[in-house]
Amino acid sequence: MLKRIYSLNDFERPARRKLPRQLFSYIFNGADDEVSMAQNRAAFNEYVLMPRMLAGVSQRAQKIELFGQTFDSPFGISPVGLSAMWAYRGDVLLADAAARANIPAIMSGASLIPMEEVARAAPQTWFQAYMPGDAARVDALLARISTAGFKTLVLTVDLPVMVNPENYQRNGFSSPLRPGMRLAWDGISHPRWLLGTFGRTLLRHGMPHFENWRAERGAPILSSKVERDFQARDHFDWSHLRQIRETWKGNLVVKGLVRWQDALLARDAGVDGIIVSNHGGRQVDGSVSPLLVLPEIVKAVPDVVVMMDSGIRRGSDVLKALSLGAKCVFAGRPFNYAATVGGPAGVDHAIQILRTEIHRNMALLGINRLDELDRTLVRHVSSLRPEYQSDVPAANFI
């Protein structure tokens, strides 16, 4: 199977075949009409690369440094909840693969494996949390994350309420999943998933629960009555972020900002990093694509580590984002499709695909090191139109 996978996009179709429609919908779908999800990809077409020639590119290296740690590539694995439902022990699998490749990985707060288990397996993993707007519960969750051994905390702040679930409902997904004939049939009709992932999990570990949503264990993934706890999420504000900064001694990253004004507030609250993100198009539909606002956020907070996610699929995407100022980028859907299709080997393969594309494109762009990337190597398409070229010296035209 993996021999026929040549790009990150190639993982999507076999993942769709393997998974029940409810679970595939959770990974695949975006909010409302999925305009933001489509525009996240289209945004990369608004920028073009400007290769330089005869630069001598035999010494290429794609290492980066984040928070004092060196990584072997400038991309990482975004947090995606429920990953243990489409790949056996998915959270551990993804974190292990990232550790083998020496790239960053962010464990989701909506995961189904206790954070302590992932931290033991891959100690360099970052942890992503959805915090309640309640000081006592915030402190309790922070204490658990710290005790587990995580050094980098990623606060996702762009989902104060549940998003519109209509695309999930059309495909029968809910959280928790509701037992019924449709769910039963979709499970039975996908025997590789039913036996190899869900059945294997039940046999060895029992019914999966939301293990890390709060300091205490959360709801089971399969229930006709239990609801997930979204209590007080809409109360979470800048005062809670400052509270977390006072308590949390490790690296603090805020994920989900798209306004430079919010980036300034985050910097003033003491964060170490920002991930510019619209939640992969899962948030409010019509939200601006992160790539389009990345330069102004980098300009506003040059003393903060600025990263981004949403829409990354190619090595050229990575290089465009880095040229616009990102220190690292993250992708979620492709790596989760890869885990679904090929398990650990699938994620290894996906990482190698993206790493190889970056290595190749660095040569074609004319650079040896990623710190050579700047705005001279990428242009917005509007700047190529004649009306924007008045400042180009006439002698440059041949």
N, C-alpha and C positions, 0 to 999 in steps of 0.2 A: 504493500500500500504506500509506504513512505517514498518508495522509489519513483512514484508518479506524482509526488508533491514537489513542485518547483518554486512556489511562492507562498507567502502567507495566505493569500486569497484562496489557494487550492485546498486548504483545510476545511473550508466552510461547507462544501457540498457533502463530503463523507460524514461530517459531524451531523448534518441535518438528517442523513439517512439513519444514523445509529441511534439518535436520541428520540424519545417520545416528543411529540410536538410541544407539550407544555414546557419542557426543559429547554428545548432549542429556542423557543420563543423568549425565554428569560435572557438568554445570551444575546440573541439576534435583534430583538425589537427595541425601538426607541419610543420616545414620548409622542403622543398625539399623531400627527401626520408624518412624523419622522423627517421633518424638514431639516432640523439641526443635524441629525445624523448624516444626512446626505451632504449638507453644506460643510461638515467637517472634512469630508474627503475633497469636495470641490475647492476648498480654500487652498489646498496645496497646488492646484492648477493655476491659482492667481499669481504664483511666484515661479520664476524660471531661474535656473542655474546659469552662471556666467563662467564657463571653464576657462582656465588659463593653460597655455601650452608650453611645452619644452621646459617644464619646471623641475624635472628629475624626481620621480616619485617611487623610487625603489626602497625607501626607508619608512614605509607607511606604518603607523601605529594608531590605534583608536582607543587608547586608555584615557580615562577621565578620573578626576578626584572629586568626591562629594563628602563633605563633613569629615575630612581627614582620612578617608578610606579610598584606596585606589580600586577602580573597577576596570574590567578588560574591554568594555564596550559602552557606548553612550546611551544605552536604552535599558529599560527594565520592564518588569511585569506588573501591570496595574492590578489593584484589588477588584475582584469580581466575586460576589457572594455566591454561596451554594455550590462551589466548584467540586465538592466531594460528591455531588449528585450526578455529575456526568463523567467523572474520572475517579476511580477508586482511590480514596485518601487524597483527593485532589489538592487540598491546601499544602500537604506535606510534599506531594509530587512536584508542584510548581516551585515551592521554596527550595527543594533539593536541586531541581534543574538549574535554578538561578545560581545557587551556591557552586555547582559544578562549573558553570560558565563564568562565575565571578561577575555577575551583573546584579543590580538591586531588584528585589521583589517586595511587594507590599501585600501583606495578608489582610484580607477583608474582615471587618467587624461583623459582617453578616455570614461568617463562615460556620461550618458544621463540625469542625475538629477543634478541640480545646487549644487555645493559643499556646499553652505550655508545651504541648507536644510538638508544635511547629518550631517553637523557639529552641527546643532541645535538638531537633533534627537539623536546623539551619539557623544558627545564632545571629547571622548578619541580617536576617529578614526584618523589614520594617513592619509596624503594625498600624493599620488604619482603623479609626474609631468614628462612630456616629455618637456624639455626646448628647445626653439629655440636658435640658435647661434647668437642672436641679443640682445645687452645689454638693450636697452629700453624695448623690449618686455619681457625680463626676469624680469626686475624690476616691470613691470605692473602686471605680473602674481603673483610674490611674494607678492605684496601689497594686491592683492585680497585674496590669501591664508591666509595671516596673519589676514586680517580683518574678514575673515570667522571664525577664531578662532582655526585653526589647530595649534598644538604645535610640531608635528613631520612631517618633510618634507622628502619624499623619492624620490630621483632623479633616474630615470631609464635611464641608459647611454649606453645600449647595442644595441640600434636601431637607428643609425644615418640616416638610409634610410629605406624605406619599404622593407620588406623581400619578397622573391619569392612567389607570390600569386597563384601558379599553383594548389595547393590542394583546395584552396578556389574557384578558377575559375571552377574546375571540378564539384563542388557542387553548383555553382551559387551564391557564396557569393562575394560581393564587399562592399567597404566602401567609400561613402554611398551605400546602396542597390539600385539597378537599377530596376525600375518598368518594368514588362513584364509578359508574359503569364506564364512562368515557376514559377516566384515568386508568382503570383496570385494563381496558382494551388496548390503550396506547402502550401500556407497559408490556402486556403479553405479546403484542405485535412487534416489539423490539427486543427479542430474546437476548441478544448479545449484551444490551444494556441491563436488562432485567436480571440476568444471571451473573454477569461479570462485574457489574458495579453495584446495583442496589441490593440484589440478593446476597452478594458477598459481604457487603457492609452490614446488613442485618444479621447475618450469621456470625460474624466476627466481632461486631461492635454494638449491635442493637440499633434501635431506631435513632436516626440522626436528629440532633437538636441544634437550635441556634445557641452555640456554646459561648459566644464572646460578645453578644449584643450589649450585655450589661455585666456587672461584676459577678452576678449569679447566673446560673444556667437558664436559658430561655425556652421558648416553645419548641415542641417537636416539629419536624418538617412535614409530617402527615397528621392532620387532625381535622375533624369535622366541626369542632367548637372553639378551640383555642385561637386567640388572636395574637399577632406579634405586638410587642410593646413599643408604641411610638410616643409614650407619655412625655410631655414637656419638650419635645424636640423643637417646637416652634418658639420656645422661650429662650433658646440658646442665643447669646449675643456677645458683643465684644467684651463685656465684663467677665463672662465665663472664660473667654480666651485668655484674658489677663490672669484669671485665677489659675488656669492650667499652666501658664508660663511660670508662675510663682512656685508651683508644685513640681512640675516635670523637670527633671535635671538633665535629660538627654536632649537630642536634636528634636526640634519642634517644627513641623511642616504643616501648612494649611493648604488644602486641596479644594478647588472649586471656585477660585476667584477669576473674574474676567474684566474687572474695572481697575484702572491704575489707582483710583482713589482708595479702593479697598486694600490694594497692595500696600499703600502708605500706612493705612491704619494697622494692618497686620505687622508691618515692620516696627511701627511704634509700640505695638504690644509685645515685641520681643521675639518674633518667630525667626527661625534660622533659614527657612525655605518656603517657597510657594510653588504649587503645581497649578498652572493655568489650565482650566478644565471646564467643560460644560457637561461633564459626566457622560461623555461618549454619546451625547444626544438623548440621554435618558431623562434629563431634567426638564425645564420649561422649553417647549418646542418654540423655535424661533430665536433661541439664545445665540449670541454671536459665537463664531468659531474661534477657538483659542488661538490658532495661528495668526489670525488677523489682528489680535490685540497684544500678542506677545511682545512686539518691539516697544510699545509704549509702557508696558509693565516693567520690562527690563530697564528702560530709561528712568522710570520713576523710582526704582529701588535697586540701584547698582550694587548696594552692599548686602543684598539678599540673594541666596541661591535660587534662581528662577528655573523651573522645569515646566514641562507641559505634557498633556495627554489628549486623547480624542482625535481619532482618524489616522493614526500612524499605521501604515501598511508596507512601506518600502524603505530601502536604504536611502533613496533620494529624499523621502519625507524627513528622515532623521537629519540629513545634512542641511536641508532648508531650515528646519527649526533651530538647529545649532547656529546657522549663519545669522539668524534673527535674534540670537542672544540666549537661547535655552542652554542650560548646562547638561541636561539629560532629558530624554523623553520616555514615555511609558505607553504600552499597548496592553489591552486586556482581552478583547474578544479573540484575536488570532491565537494567543497562547492557550486559551481555554478550549478553542476548537482543536488545537493540536493535542492537548491532553486527552480530549474525548476520543480522537481518532487513533492515537498511537501511544498513549500513556507516557511514561518517562522518555522513551525514545522519540515520541512525537514532539515533545517540548524541546528536547535537545536539537532535533532537526529544525524546528522553527527558529530557534535562537541562531543556529548556524546559517540558515538562509539569510536572516537579516544581517548578521555579522559579515557574511560574504558579500552581500550587496553593498554594504558600507565600504568595505575594503576595496572593492572594484571601483565604486563611484568616487572614492577619494583620489584614485589614480586618474580617472577620467576628468575630474575637476581640477587636478593639478596641485594637490596638497599632500604632505606627509604627516602632518599633525592636525588634530582637531582645533587647536588654538589658532591655526591659520584661517579658520572660517570667520568671515565678517560680512558686512553688508555689501562689500564690493563683489562678492561671489554669488549674490542672489538679487534679483530685481523683481519688483511688482510689474505685472504686464502693462499696467497703465503708463509706466515710465518709458515704455518702448514705442509709444505712439508719437507721431511727428510733433504734435503740439507740446510735448514734454521734452523735446530734444534741443531746444534753443540754446542751452548752455554747453552743448558739445562742440568743441573746436572744429571748425571746418576742415582742418588738416587731418582729422581723424577719419574722414570719409575717403574711401578709395573707390 
